[in-house]
Amino acid sequence: MPRGGYHPNAYLTEYRNVKLGLKARTIILEFLERASAEVKLISKETGLPHNVVLHHLKLLESRGIVQRKSGRPSIWALTGLGQKRLG
């Protein structure tokens, strides 16, 4: 978990934002800021369960924050939409 709190794009206005969800989305978004990857790798590197990663990626995809690139397996990447970190 980052010192500065949650990632700016972790908060989803149309969803219930519980601490565990915000924390999971923050971890996923911070990972994707470094590199695009498939769900399996994101899960392995972050320590989050596969189903949790996939659930939050789909939520973020519905808001246009991440996108699934075609292919098997799907590669997830940030779209650049949403708030940027300051500093």
Buried (B, 14 or more C-beta within 10 A) or exposed (E): EEEEEBBBBBBBEEEEBEEEBBBBBBBBBBBBEEEBBBBEBBBEBBEBEEEBBBBBBEBBBEBEBBBBEEEEEEBBEBEEEBEEEEE
